[in-house]
């Protein structure tokens, strides 16, 4: 199927904008860690620099989608999607608690 490059670019830019603010969603306060619901593991605060790096990696991969080339877009898109998904998985694996079923 043909790739809608315009839509991929728009969504990549949107993800990048959100990624710029991910760390603000996890303030390091006692109230945010105790009493308020969060799926974040305690390591998010003790390994804050790693969490920041992972959010920057997500942003950078999303920015790459935001400038997806028109030529050969399908091949580039597959690689860029893999990179984006890998950055999400890395952060969730390290810093997100498993959901109770």
MMTF fields as JSON, N, C-alpha, C and O atoms, coordinates in Angstrom:
{
  "mmtfVersion": "1.0.0",
  "mmtfProducer": "UNKNOWN",
  "numBonds": 403,
  "numAtoms": 404,
  "numGroups": 101,
  "numChains": 1,
  "numModels": 1,
  "chainsPerModel": [1],
  "groupsPerChain": [101],
  "chainIdList": ["A"],
  "bondAtomList": [4, 2, 8, 6, 12, 10, 16, 14, 20, 18, 24, 22, 28, 26, 32, 30, 36, 34, 40, 38, 44, 42, 48, 46, 52, 50, 56, 54, 60, 58, 64, 62, 68, 66, 72, 70, 76, 74, 80, 78, 84, 82, 88, 86, 92, 90, 96, 94, 100, 98, 104, 102, 108, 106, 112, 110, 116, 114, 120, 118, 124, 122, 128, 126, 132, 130, 136, 134, 140, 138, 144, 142, 148, 146, 152, 150, 156, 154, 160, 158, 164, 162, 168, 166, 172, 170, 176, 174, 180, 178, 184, 182, 188, 186, 192, 190, 196, 194, 200, 198, 204, 202, 208, 206, 212, 210, 216, 214, 220, 218, 224, 222, 228, 226, 232, 230, 236, 234, 240, 238, 244, 242, 248, 246, 252, 250, 256, 254, 260, 258, 264, 262, 268, 266, 272, 270, 276, 274, 280, 278, 284, 282, 288, 286, 292, 290, 296, 294, 300, 298, 304, 302, 308, 306, 312, 310, 316, 314, 320, 318, 324, 322, 328, 326, 332, 330, 336, 334, 340, 338, 344, 342, 348, 346, 352, 350, 356, 354, 360, 358, 364, 362, 368, 366, 372, 370, 376, 374, 380, 378, 384, 382, 388, 386, 392, 390, 396, 394, 400, 398],
  "bondOrderList": [1, 1, 1, 1, 1, 1, 1, 1, 1, 1, 1, 1, 1, 1, 1, 1, 1, 1, 1, 1, 1, 1, 1, 1, 1, 1, 1, 1, 1, 1, 1, 1, 1, 1, 1, 1, 1, 1, 1, 1, 1, 1, 1, 1, 1, 1, 1, 1, 1, 1, 1, 1, 1, 1, 1, 1, 1, 1, 1, 1, 1, 1, 1, 1, 1, 1, 1, 1, 1, 1, 1, 1, 1, 1, 1, 1, 1, 1, 1, 1, 1, 1, 1, 1, 1, 1, 1, 1, 1, 1, 1, 1, 1, 1, 1, 1, 1, 1, 1, 1],
  "groupList": [{"groupName": "UNK", "atomNameList": ["N", "CA", "C", "O"], "elementList": ["N", "C", "C", "O"], "formalChargeList": [0, 0, 0, 0], "bondAtomList": [1, 0, 2, 1, 3, 2], "bondOrderList": [1, 1, 2], "singleLetterCode": "X", "chemCompType": "L-PEPTIDE LINKING"}],
  "groupTypeList": [0, 0, 0, 0, 0, 0, 0, 0, 0, 0, 0, 0, 0, 0, 0, 0, 0, 0, 0, 0, 0, 0, 0, 0, 0, 0, 0, 0, 0, 0, 0, 0, 0, 0, 0, 0, 0, 0, 0, 0, 0, 0, 0, 0, 0, 0, 0, 0, 0, 0, 0, 0, 0, 0, 0, 0, 0, 0, 0, 0, 0, 0, 0, 0, 0, 0, 0, 0, 0, 0, 0, 0, 0, 0, 0, 0, 0, 0, 0, 0, 0, 0, 0, 0, 0, 0, 0, 0, 0, 0, 0, 0, 0, 0, 0, 0, 0, 0, 0, 0, 0],
  "groupIdList": [1, 2, 3, 4, 5, 6, 7, 8, 9, 10, 11, 12, 13, 14, 15, 16, 17, 18, 19, 20, 21, 22, 23, 24, 25, 26, 27, 28, 29, 30, 31, 32, 33, 34, 35, 36, 37, 38, 39, 40, 41, 42, 43, 44, 45, 46, 47, 48, 49, 50, 51, 52, 53, 54, 55, 56, 57, 58, 59, 60, 61, 62, 63, 64, 65, 66, 67, 68, 69, 70, 71, 72, 73, 74, 75, 76, 77, 78, 79, 80, 81, 82, 83, 84, 85, 86, 87, 88, 89, 90, 91, 92, 93, 94, 95, 96, 97, 98, 99, 100, 101],
  "secStructList": [7, 7, 7, 7, 2, 2, 2, 2, 2, 2, 2, 2, 2, 2, 2, 2, 2, 2, 2, 6, 6, 4, 4, 4, 4, 1, 7, 7, 1, 2, 2, 2, 2, 6, 6, 1, 7, 7, 7, 5, 7, 6, 2, 2, 2, 2, 6, 2, 2, 2, 2, 2, 2, 2, 2, 2, 2, 2, 2, 2, 2, 2, 2, 2, 2, 2, 6, 7, 7, 1, 6, 6, 2, 2, 2, 2, 2, 2, 2, 2, 2, 2, 2, 2, 2, 2, 2, 2, 2, 2, 2, 2, 2, 2, 2, 5, 7, 7, 7, 7, 7],
  "xCoordList": [0.845, 0.0, 0.886, 1.938, 0.462, 1.263, 1.274, 0.304, 2.382, 2.569, 2.049, 2.387, 1.237, 0.772, 1.851, 1.786, 2.826, 3.988, 3.567, 4.124, 2.599, 2.141, 1.622, 1.952, 0.818, 0.264, 1.371, 1.371, 2.3, 3.409, 4.203, 4.56, 4.483, 5.24, 4.485, 5.079, 3.18, 2.382, 2.382, 2.553, 2.19, 2.158, 3.538, 3.647, 4.578, 5.935, 6.198, 6.776, 5.777, 5.951, 5.148, 5.62, 3.944, 3.111, 3.771, 3.829, 4.261, 4.944, 6.173, 6.436, 6.922, 8.117, 7.753, 8.446, 6.669, 6.242, 5.868, 6.224, 5.162, 4.788, 6.023, 6.118, 6.949, 8.168, 8.963, 9.624, 8.903, 9.604, 9.082, 9.769, 7.867, 7.239, 7.063, 6.481, 7.549, 7.349, 7.872, 7.194, 9.049, 9.634, 8.824, 8.886, 8.07, 7.261, 6.067, 5.445, 5.749, 4.629, 4.996, 4.139, 6.279, 6.764, 7.542, 8.755, 6.862, 7.571, 8.12, 7.486, 9.295, 9.932, 9.488, 10.237, 8.257, 7.734, 7.174, 6.787, 7.126, 6.574, 5.11, 4.679, 4.355, 2.94, 2.768, 1.835, 3.66, 3.492, 3.837, 3.34, 4.688, 5.08, 4.253, 4.17, 3.647, 2.89, 1.492, 1.317, 0.525, -0.85, -1.471, -2.653, -0.719, -1.249, -0.986, 0.062, -1.937, -1.773, -0.698, -0.699, 0.203, 1.202, 1.621, 1.675, 1.916, 2.45, 3.968, 4.606, 4.541, 5.993, 6.632, 6.152, 7.714, 8.482, 9.351, 9.659, 9.747, 10.578, 11.903, 12.482, 12.372, 13.637, 13.587, 14.624, 12.389, 12.292, 12.938, 13.534, 12.814, 13.386, 14.847, 15.635, 15.212, 16.605, 17.51, 18.728, 16.915, 17.682, 17.17, 16.975, 16.965, 16.345, 17.082, 16.444, 18.405, 19.174, 18.917, 18.795, 18.836, 18.545, 17.137, 16.924, 16.182, 14.822, 14.805, 14.122, 15.548, 15.643, 16.241, 15.742, 17.302, 17.939, 16.961, 16.898, 16.2, 15.227, 14.132, 13.676, 13.707, 12.688, 13.263, 12.551, 14.545, 15.192, 15.354, 15.226, 15.635, 15.739, 14.398, 14.339, 13.324, 11.988, 11.737, 11.267, 12.054, 11.858, 12.643, 12.124, 13.899, 14.74, 14.206, 14.227, 13.731, 13.158, 11.866, 11.604, 11.068, 9.824, 10.143, 9.461, 11.173, 11.573, 12.004, 11.759, 12.647, 13.042, 11.808, 11.822, 10.753, 9.499, 8.902, 8.293, 9.082, 8.512, 9.147, 8.599, 10.289, 10.944, 11.132, 12.096, 10.199, 10.254, 10.435, 9.68, 11.429, 11.622, 10.492, 9.933, 10.165, 9.104, 9.556, 8.789, 10.79, 11.312, 11.628, 12.241, 11.202, 11.468, 10.926, 11.532, 9.797, 9.24, 8.915, 9.099, 8.442, 8.065, 9.222, 9.07, 10.378, 11.543, 12.028, 12.35, 12.079, 12.522, 11.532, 11.936, 10.255, 9.228, 9.356, 9.247, 9.583, 9.714, 10.862, 10.698, 11.99, 13.148, 12.863, 13.173, 12.274, 11.989, 10.934, 11.028, 9.945, 8.926, 9.555, 9.231, 10.449, 11.136, 11.921, 11.878, 12.638, 13.424, 12.526, 12.834, 11.422, 10.49, 9.91, 9.887, 9.449, 8.87, 9.908, 9.574, 11.142, 12.196, 12.457, 12.727, 12.379, 12.598, 11.451, 11.679, 10.228, 9.085, 9.251, 9.095, 9.568, 9.733, 10.837, 10.672, 11.951, 13.078, 12.678, 13.028, 11.958, 11.547, 10.494, 10.59, 9.503, 8.449, 9.011, 8.614, 9.926, 10.521, 11.275, 11.233, 11.951, 12.792, 11.994, 12.266, 11.027, 10.419, 8.916, 8.358, 8.257, 6.803, 6.481, 6.981, 5.638, 5.199, 4.269, 3.572, 4.264, 3.322, 1.916, 1.695, 0.982, -0.419, -0.995, -0.738, -1.768, -2.463, -3.62, -4.281, -3.854, -4.945, -6.169, -7.187],
  "yCoordList": [-1.187, 0.0, 1.245, 1.266, 2.26, 3.487, 4.159, 4.097, 4.787, 5.47, 6.898, 7.608, 7.318, 8.701, 9.493, 9.654, 9.974, 10.64, 11.85, 12.095, 12.593, 13.775, 13.383, 14.026, 12.335, 11.899, 11.369, 11.66, 10.602, 10.088, 11.243, 11.225, 12.249, 13.417, 14.138, 14.514, 14.33, 15.016, 14.251, 14.837, 12.939, 12.129, 12.047, 12.038, 11.988, 12.012, 13.305, 13.288, 14.416, 15.711, 15.772, 16.32, 15.215, 15.195, 14.358, 14.786, 13.182, 12.343, 13.062, 13.013, 13.722, 14.457, 15.562, 15.757, 16.287, 17.349, 16.764, 17.322, 15.661, 15.016, 14.485, 14.581, 13.939, 13.388, 14.477, 14.208, 15.689, 16.809, 17.08, 17.702, 16.615, 16.909, 15.682, 15.791, 14.539, 13.316, 13.464, 13.079, 14.007, 14.091, 14.978, 14.803, 15.921, 16.791, 16.05, 16.53, 14.891, 14.101, 13.294, 12.659, 13.327, 12.545, 13.432, 13.276, 14.359, 15.243, 14.437, 13.494, 14.819, 14.106, 14.716, 15.436, 14.41, 14.882, 13.697, 12.696, 13.796, 12.706, 12.451, 11.298, 13.48, 13.315, 12.515, 11.72, 12.721, 12.013, 10.541, 9.716, 10.207, 8.809, 8.074, 6.846, 8.796, 8.164, 8.762, 9.945, 7.945, 8.411, 8.648, 8.362, 9.156, 9.37, 8.117, 7.484, 7.768, 6.581, 6.829, 7.854, 5.888, 5.932, 4.515, 3.661, 4.263, 2.969, 3.018, 2.05, 4.148, 4.294, 3.515, 3.532, 2.838, 2.134, 3.158, 4.208, 2.882, 3.818, 4.156, 5.214, 3.268, 3.503, 4.727, 5.286, 5.137, 6.312, 7.526, 8.368, 7.606, 8.744, 8.509, 9.455, 7.289, 7.031, 6.956, 7.098, 6.733, 6.677, 7.739, 7.483, 8.912, 9.999, 10.327, 10.54, 10.37, 10.713, 9.701, 10.076, 8.432, 7.402, 7.612, 7.48, 7.937, 8.217, 9.406, 9.367, 10.448, 11.609, 11.217, 11.628, 10.429, 10.005, 9.206, 9.392, 8.318, 7.538, 8.423, 8.175, 9.441, 10.344, 11.155, 11.462, 11.502, 12.213, 11.298, 11.744, 10.024, 9.063, 8.93, 8.919, 8.829, 8.776, 10.011, 9.904, 11.18, 12.433, 12.43, 12.827, 11.98, 11.986, 11.031, 11.355, 9.862, 8.919, 9.475, 9.3, 10.136, 10.744, 11.883, 12.051, 12.661, 13.744, 13.184, 13.794, 12.019, 11.392, 11.022, 11.141, 10.578, 10.312, 11.598, 11.599, 12.692, 13.981, 14.522, 15.425, 13.982, 14.414, 13.224, 13.169, 12.283, 11.096, 11.512, 12.34, 10.943, 11.31, 10.766, 9.708, 11.481, 11.057, 9.863, 8.924, 9.9, 8.793, 7.599, 7.742, 6.434, 5.201, 5.258, 4.703, 5.92, 6.144, 4.847, 4.76, 3.848, 2.592, 1.934, 1.509, 1.842, 1.227, 2.046, 1.494, 3.346, 4.22, 4.156, 4.128, 4.133, 4.107, 2.852, 2.929, 1.724, 0.476, 0.573, 0.197, 1.062, 1.209, 2.215, 1.965, 3.35, 4.395, 3.943, 4.275, 3.197, 2.667, 1.685, 1.701, 0.836, -0.104, 0.65, 0.291, 1.694, 2.487, 3.153, 3.143, 3.726, 4.389, 3.387, 3.648, 2.255, 1.236, 0.706, 0.441, 0.553, 0.063, 1.046, 0.635, 2.339, 3.33, 3.307, 3.474, 3.102, 2.978, 1.742, 1.818, 0.605, -0.639, -0.523, -0.994, 0.091, 0.206, 0.974, 0.581, 2.05, 2.861, 2.129, 2.094, 1.553, 0.849, -0.356, -0.636, -1.061, -2.238, -1.841, -2.55, -0.727, -0.292, 0.441, 0.272, 1.24, 2.185, 2.041, 2.786, 1.133, 0.997, -0.312, -1.374, -0.214, -1.408, -2.226, -1.694, -3.488, -4.366, -4.073, -3.885, -4.04, -3.803, -5.066, -6.175, -4.885, -6.005, -6.409, -5.55, -7.671, -8.14, -8.424, -8.826],
  "zCoordList": [0.0, 0.0, 0.0, 0.64, -0.708, -0.729, 0.646, 1.402, 0.933, 2.216, 2.101, 1.154, 3.053, 3.117, 3.864, 5.083, 3.127, 3.712, 4.545, 5.615, 4.061, 4.8, 6.188, 7.185, 6.242, 7.528, 8.453, 9.649, 7.906, 8.717, 9.295, 10.473, 8.476, 8.956, 10.072, 11.083, 9.89, 10.916, 12.23, 13.299, 12.147, 13.365, 14.017, 15.244, 13.21, 13.761, 14.517, 15.604, 13.947, 14.617, 15.912, 16.908, 15.907, 17.108, 18.211, 19.364, 17.862, 18.85, 19.389, 20.59, 18.529, 18.963, 19.949, 20.947, 19.675, 20.6, 21.96, 22.998, 21.954, 23.217, 23.942, 25.166, 23.201, 23.806, 24.519, 25.523, 24.011, 24.655, 26.061, 26.87, 26.356, 27.648, 28.547, 29.626, 28.127, 28.911, 30.326, 31.278, 30.476, 31.821, 32.755, 33.972, 32.217, 33.078, 33.673, 34.621, 33.121, 33.623, 34.868, 35.482, 35.234, 36.362, 37.329, 37.467, 37.999, 38.935, 40.108, 40.582, 40.561, 41.669, 42.989, 43.649, 43.351, 44.63, 45.392, 44.788, 46.679, 47.491, 47.116, 47.096, 46.826, 46.495, 45.209, 45.093, 44.244, 42.982, 43.109, 42.342, 44.075, 44.225, 45.263, 45.23, 46.171, 47.251, 47.299, 47.591, 47.014, 47.089, 45.729, 45.538, 44.794, 43.457, 42.622, 42.754, 41.767, 40.937, 39.888, 39.206, 39.774, 38.714, 38.394, 39.279, 37.141, 36.736, 36.651, 36.239, 37.041, 36.998, 38.138, 39.271, 37.815, 38.839, 39.57, 39.005, 40.799, 41.569, 40.877, 41.123, 40.024, 39.317, 38.414, 38.058, 38.048, 37.175, 37.843, 37.172, 39.169, 39.875, 40.258, 40.274, 40.558, 40.927, 39.696, 39.81, 38.519, 37.269, 36.297, 35.109, 36.829, 36.073, 34.78, 33.749, 34.816, 33.601, 32.486, 31.32, 32.839, 31.841, 31.278, 30.073, 32.147, 31.707, 30.738, 29.714, 31.063, 30.166, 28.821, 27.773, 28.849, 27.593, 26.736, 25.521, 27.372, 26.61, 26.022, 24.905, 26.748, 26.194, 25.033, 24.077, 25.113, 24.0, 22.786, 21.645, 23.035, 21.936, 21.228, 19.998, 22.001, 21.421, 20.562, 19.429, 21.107, 20.369, 19.06, 18.017, 19.121, 17.924, 16.857, 15.669, 17.27, 16.304, 15.712, 14.522, 16.524, 16.018, 15.051, 14.04, 15.357, 14.437, 13.09, 12.049, 13.114, 11.854, 11.029, 9.804, 11.689, 10.971, 10.416, 9.347, 11.149, 10.738, 9.465, 8.832, 9.09, 7.853, 6.904, 6.14, 6.968, 6.119, 4.665, 4.155, 4.0, 2.596, 1.726, 2.016, 0.676, -0.227, -1.06, -1.274, -1.527, -2.33, -1.435, -0.378, -1.874, -1.146, 0.28, 1.196, 0.47, 1.809, 2.534, 3.748, 1.822, 2.46, 3.189, 4.334, 2.542, 3.18, 4.365, 5.418, 4.197, 5.289, 6.447, 7.609, 6.137, 7.176, 8.04, 9.264, 7.424, 8.186, 9.198, 10.359, 8.771, 9.668, 10.774, 11.939, 10.416, 11.399, 12.409, 13.591, 11.958, 12.882, 13.868, 15.056, 13.38, 14.279, 15.337, 16.514, 14.932, 15.884, 16.924, 18.116, 16.47, 17.383, 18.38, 19.583, 17.887, 18.761, 19.753, 20.908, 19.324, 20.219, 21.35, 22.478, 21.058, 22.117, 23.127, 24.325, 22.655, 23.572, 24.461, 25.68, 23.835, 24.596, 25.639, 26.764, 25.283, 26.217, 27.463, 28.575, 27.289, 28.436, 29.268, 30.495, 28.617, 29.348, 30.089, 31.22, 29.459, 30.106, 31.366, 32.371, 31.311, 32.435, 33.515, 34.704, 33.119, 34.061, 34.289, 35.094, 33.628, 33.8, 34.498, 34.128, 35.509, 36.216, 35.35, 34.486, 35.583, 34.882, 35.389, 36.585, 34.464, 34.843, 35.462, 34.995, 36.505, 37.118, 36.203, 35.619, 36.083, 35.198, 35.986, 35.422]
}
